Amino acid sequence: MPGSDHMAEKTNARAKLETVEPLGERVLIRKDEDKKRTKGGIELPDSVEIPTITGRIVAVSAQIEADDDFPIRQYDKVLFNPKRAIPVDFEADNQLFVVPIEDVVAVFRKVK
């Protein structure tokens, strides 16, 4: 069948996809788990969620990496605005998002 080789190539290309590289002024963030317990220790039912907007940088675009105005690196913990975050359907158990750099509002740093 003439079209079967083309379909096999597409399937193999998808199987080889192992990384997601953000482009432009964007970063890839793994969102932290939503909290199910308040700071006071009250357990919340599954139907109630406190939105968490913190996460870890998984990857930064080449443009961001080369720009000294953005002191952000892979594995940094960040606070971000999720409104324009684009979910990445890469792995079922990961909460990955491509986020414009202007929506990253803070980086958590350890005090030295």
Wavefront OBJ file of the C-alpha trace (Angstrom):
o trace
v 0.000 0.000 0.000
v 1.636 3.307 -1.070
v 0.423 5.392 1.891
v 1.501 2.937 4.600
v 5.189 4.010 4.533
v 4.141 7.628 5.057
v 1.957 6.649 8.041
v 4.814 4.629 9.560
v 7.126 7.645 9.264
v 4.607 9.856 11.088
v 4.198 7.283 13.866
v 7.981 6.920 14.277
v 8.407 10.704 14.362
v 5.914 10.938 17.227
v 7.594 8.091 19.114
v 10.961 9.884 18.903
v 9.605 13.109 20.459
v 11.418 13.335 23.794
v 11.771 17.039 24.562
v 9.807 20.244 24.242
v 11.822 23.373 23.460
v 10.077 26.707 23.937
v 10.624 29.308 21.203
v 10.811 33.094 21.343
v 10.486 34.717 24.746
v 8.994 31.677 26.458
v 9.876 29.086 29.084
v 8.593 25.580 29.797
v 7.332 25.170 33.371
v 6.237 22.096 35.302
v 3.440 23.405 37.501
v 3.495 22.407 41.172
v 0.684 20.219 42.447
v -2.487 21.975 43.563
v -2.769 22.122 47.325
v -5.356 19.933 49.039
v -4.679 21.216 52.557
v -4.786 24.762 53.916
v -1.905 26.191 55.955
v -4.074 25.671 59.040
v -4.202 21.924 58.310
v -7.765 21.698 56.990
v -8.161 18.949 54.364
v -10.055 20.134 51.282
v -12.383 17.900 49.253
v -11.277 16.979 45.721
v -13.914 19.296 44.255
v -12.202 22.346 45.827
v -8.854 23.511 44.493
v -6.579 26.314 45.568
v -4.902 27.357 42.325
v -1.135 27.031 42.525
v 0.886 29.244 40.243
v 4.347 28.078 41.179
v 6.473 25.618 39.292
v 9.946 24.641 38.112
v 11.591 25.751 34.902
v 12.070 22.680 32.721
v 13.534 24.513 29.702
v 14.181 28.058 28.523
v 14.235 29.207 24.930
v 17.578 30.036 23.331
v 16.479 33.688 23.144
v 15.861 33.878 26.908
v 19.050 31.979 27.722
v 21.131 34.469 25.726
v 19.457 37.551 27.256
v 21.041 38.835 30.506
v 17.838 40.786 31.289
v 16.194 37.485 32.251
v 18.122 35.876 35.148
v 16.219 32.623 34.870
v 17.674 29.159 34.382
v 16.554 25.557 34.179
v 15.325 24.141 37.537
v 14.560 27.585 39.033
v 11.378 27.696 41.100
v 9.141 30.483 39.814
v 5.857 32.236 40.405
v 3.880 32.732 37.199
v 0.593 34.106 35.918
v -1.251 31.125 34.398
v -3.698 33.103 32.216
v -1.651 32.798 28.996
v 0.099 29.525 29.872
v -0.294 26.943 27.110
v -0.669 23.371 28.395
v 1.612 20.778 26.794
v 0.080 17.329 26.360
v 3.428 15.557 26.607
v 3.048 13.105 29.481
v -0.207 12.328 31.248
v 1.127 12.819 34.780
v 3.098 16.018 34.097
v 1.603 19.476 34.245
v 3.794 21.191 31.657
v 3.071 24.678 30.340
v 4.735 26.960 27.822
v 4.656 30.400 29.447
v 5.592 33.809 28.008
v 8.538 35.201 29.963
v 6.590 38.346 30.879
v 4.155 36.114 32.797
v 6.961 34.817 35.049
v 6.671 37.329 37.860
v 9.200 36.052 40.428
v 12.056 33.610 40.916
v 12.600 31.980 44.304
v 16.241 32.251 45.424
v 17.982 30.903 48.492
v 19.501 33.532 50.768
v 23.269 33.082 50.982
l 1 2 3 4 5 6 7 8 9 10 11 12 13 14 15 16 17 18 19 20 21 22 23 24 25 26 27 28 29 30 31 32 33 34 35 36 37 38 39 40 41 42 43 44 45 46 47 48 49 50 51 52 53 54 55 56 57 58 59 60 61 62 63 64 65 66 67 68 69 70 71 72 73 74 75 76 77 78 79 80 81 82 83 84 85 86 87 88 89 90 91 92 93 94 95 96 97 98 99 100 101 102 103 104 105 106 107 108 109 110 111 112
